[in-house]
């Protein structure tokens, strides 16, 4: 038939998570502790993991790790251990770091894996922190509170006693001030008493709320180039630029970078430096890409991260549609067309000629048939006449003589 055959299936690298070798999800670790997370993974594909395969950071809290790590090149069916060294963050609470295998071209494959730990100080550290967080006792404030309570709720005797106590403190303060030059110890004591705040009514001694700590923030403004759905040719180099605004109360910290999060990396690096925007300032953030060879839609997701790997602000993405040019499409269509069978074409032309011949050709064929039939009949008649003549002669020769009555 000349029809083309389906191209052979090309195997792809594959990977499956098997189990956590160390630090199962939810493991407790102290702040700033160094530890290593190990995953067991299996190559469940039909080809070895290609040269240059690496485990790359994807999203979450990087926890002091590098962005990429080399891994053993597992053969089909083989299981290997993949390890990443981490450092627990100083902040208590849950911290998760997501990772995935990538080829040397940046193409992700296989299951994602993650490190999920809960940072929690030891009992001794918790006690120390609680002690540090407790506000110091203000003796004068306590005295004032006692006096105020006495004035509100006590009897006349208790109120008189409270006022007497206040008068006694004031007298002691004056006496200490007068004796300040007696000795260094007396001077220190006198100074401590002299600077004591005066007793005031209505003091509660309650602590104040700690000041709010600002955090870095970022907002997507618009696409400067390559809006969503832009058509690009296969393997074309292009740069995507986003406009972003610092809508927080602090400058973006030193070391802020735009990091790859998920989707098709499209030939880009994993991280890029960005301008350190001041509060309210808008800046352009650019990533150079290379369009994949495969036609269709391709999306790459990115987000700003601090130098400690903490993500902040809106996610941004590059969403393009890979489509060849008209000239390339024509060439592909020509390459996909089956080769022409000249003999089949000739047979088709001849069949069409026989089906669609003119009346003259048909009349000539009928005339030829009639002539052949007439010749056949004439030959048959001549043969019959010759046979009849021979029979008559034989009859005369044998006839008996005529006799009369």
Secondary structure by P-SEA (a helix, b strand, c coil): ccccccccbbbbbbbbbcccccccccccccccccbbbbbbbbcccccccccbbbbbbccccccccccbbbbccccccbbbbbbbbbbbcccccbbbbbccccccccccccbbbbbbbbbbbcaaaaaaaaaaacccccaaaaaaaaaaaaaccccaaaaaaaaaaaaaaaaaaaaaaaaccccaaaaaaaaaaaaccccccccccccccccbbbbbbbbbcccccccccccccccccbbbbbbbbcccccccccbbbbbbccccccccccbbbbccccccbbbbbbbbbbbcccccbbbbbccccccccccccbbbbbbbbbbbcaaaaaaaaaaacccccaaaaaaaaaaaaaacccaaaaaaaaaaaaaaaaaaaaaaaaaaaaaaaaaaaaaaaaccccccc
